[in-house]
Amino acid sequence: MKPLAFYSSLISVIFVFASCHKEGKSIVTPVSSGRPYEVLVVADDQCWNSPDSALFHVLDTDVPGLPQPERSFRISRVRPESFNRSTRLFRNIIIADIQDIYTQTKFKYTRDAYASPQMIMTIQSPSQEEFAEYVSRHGQVIIDFFTRAEMNREVKLLKKKHNEVLSAKVQSLFDCDIWMPVELASYKVGQQFLWASSNLNDLNFVIYTYPYTSKETFTKAYFIEKRDSVMKANLPGAKEGMYMVTADSMFVDARNIAVQGDYAYEVRGLWEMENDAMGGPFVSHARVDRTNGRIVVVEGFVYNPGKLKRDQIRKLNAALYTLKLPQEKEVGELPVDSRISEE
């Protein structure tokens, strides 16, 4: 009876696996390939080699707030006939679907269709001209979509493994929680201020608070003034007269974003050490803690002279999204833009 029981169980398992197939999906999903911020574009020659090459120019955009040009994504392209079993495993895919059967251009997306984790964006359009115009007009939507996909992956990793000592210190000092990378091995406490750094000082994190007095708080000029005063007081250099400041405000980028479904103010730019040669990029989130009538600022900044900094600042930026203010729930997934429908 034992062999019969074994084969009966085997048949049951096979039936379960077979029943889970739907539109090419299976519960046994292979691991996706490709590096973070690498995008595979599936497009024919007419689309990809067109005079404007709109999609390439969008993906080739430089990341704002870095001291040297670094493009948003590493780009690969295959023709539709080469989109096969191996290329379908890429973690980030854009499919240019241009056919006259469509009446309008729109974005659609599918997650984990052929591998996991994976995000596939399809851009449907009736003509090459409409495709190029739409992609150029909504280029930031495409950039944000895949940037958020990568940050969500980073947040999942941080949930499993983050610096628990630093989280406990933030909780005790600020009544907040945040998941920061484990590389941040040391910290320094100031007046409503905490600075954490890796052993190489390449990755850095700060959190500080101040009273919320007016909506003027969320202007670039006010933020820079407040940031510079806090950094001067808490991050002095090696010698007297050295302290951190925000570099040229003309190159500071500020925008309104949503974190935990609530308003937040994101600021990107460059920092430098007054009377010293140190500097690098930073990204900050300023959020309103209504329970305590204060602004909570979390910031990541990088010091990595002579090397690329895109992935480091993005890693820190993903961690900033994990800030949990008092009475907030644990951070969830960063939402997809409402202009992109899920298949």
GIZI-V114996 format. One record per run of one state. SS is the DSSP state (~ for helix, > for strand, _ for the rest). FROM is the first residue (numbers start at 1). LEN is the number of residues. If there is no record, write none. Layout:
BEGIN
ss = <SS/SS>
from = <FROM/FROM>
len = <LEN/LEN>
END
This chain:
BEGIN
ss = <_/~/_/>/_/>/_/>/_/>/_/>/_/~/_/~/_/>/_/>/_/>/_/~/_/~/>/_/>/_/>/_/>/_/>/_/~/_/~/_/~/_/>/_/>/_/>/_/>/_/~/_/~/_/>/_/>/_/~/_/>/_/>/_/>/_/>/_/~/_/>/_/>/_>
from = <1/2/20/22/23/25/26/30/32/33/34/38/43/45/49/54/60/62/63/71/72/74/79/80/83/87/90/91/92/99/106/112/115/117/119/126/128/138/139/161/164/175/177/178/184/191/193/199/203/212/215/219/220/235/236/237/243/247/249/252/253/260/262/274/279/290/294/303/310/321/324/325/340/343>
len = <1/18/2/1/2/1/4/2/1/1/4/5/2/4/5/6/2/1/8/1/2/5/1/3/4/3/1/1/7/7/6/3/2/2/7/2/10/1/22/3/11/2/1/6/7/2/6/4/9/3/4/1/15/1/1/6/4/2/3/1/7/2/12/5/11/4/9/7/11/3/1/15/3/1>
END
